[in-house]
């Protein structure tokens, strides 16, 4: 079994029973390292920190999170 990055993702390469070379995304196998977030969250969180930070950046870029677009900002 060999690990390589192809097409922007880590893949596991192996010889199938017929001798042909096959590959699968590493994330589909138990060869991938366990995500530290998954271990620490232990099923208690629906979102990863990286995803929440990305969402916060997108909200900020859209202007929806700015005080002047909120009701409180318009009243002051």
C-alpha positions in Angstrom: 0.0 0.0 0.0 1.3 3.5 -0.9 0.1 7.0 0.1 0.3 9.9 -2.4 -1.4 13.1 -3.1 -3.2 13.1 -6.5 -5.8 15.6 -7.8 -5.5 17.7 -4.7 -6.3 14.9 -2.2 -4.4 12.2 -0.3 -5.0 8.8 -1.8 -4.2 5.2 -0.9 -2.9 3.1 -3.8 -3.0 -0.6 -3.7 -3.0 -3.7 -5.9 -6.4 -5.3 -6.3 -7.0 -9.0 -6.4 -6.7 -9.0 -10.2 -3.2 -7.3 -9.9 -4.4 -3.9 -11.2 -3.4 -0.7 -9.4 -6.3 1.0 -7.7 -6.7 4.0 -5.5 -9.2 5.5 -3.0 -9.3 8.8 -1.1 -7.5 8.3 2.1 -10.5 9.8 4.0 -12.5 6.7 2.9 -10.1 4.4 4.7 -8.9 3.9 8.2 -5.4 4.9 7.0 -6.3 8.6 7.4 -5.2 10.2 10.6 -8.0 10.9 13.0 -9.2 14.5 13.0 -8.2 16.1 16.3 -11.5 18.0 16.4 -13.5 14.8 16.1 -11.6 13.3 19.0 -11.9 16.4 21.3 -15.5 17.1 20.4 -16.5 13.5 21.1 -19.8 14.0 19.2 -20.8 17.1 21.2 -20.4 19.6 18.4 -22.0 19.9 15.0 -19.5 22.4 13.7 -15.7 22.5 13.4 -13.8 25.6 14.4 -12.4 26.1 10.9 -16.0 26.0 9.5 -17.3 28.5 12.0 -14.4 30.9 11.3 -15.1 30.7 7.6 -18.7 31.4 8.1 -17.9 34.4 10.3 -15.6 35.8 7.6 -18.3 35.4 5.0 -20.9 37.1 7.2 -18.4 40.0 7.8 -17.6 40.3 4.1 -21.3 40.5 3.2 -21.9 43.4 5.6 -24.7 41.5 7.5 -22.7 41.5 10.7 -22.1 45.3 10.7 -23.8 47.4 13.4 -25.3 49.8 10.9 -27.2 47.0 9.2 -28.8 45.8 12.4 -31.9 47.2 14.0 -30.0 48.5 17.0 -27.5 50.2 14.8 -30.3 52.0 12.8 -32.0 53.2 16.0 -28.9 54.9 17.4 
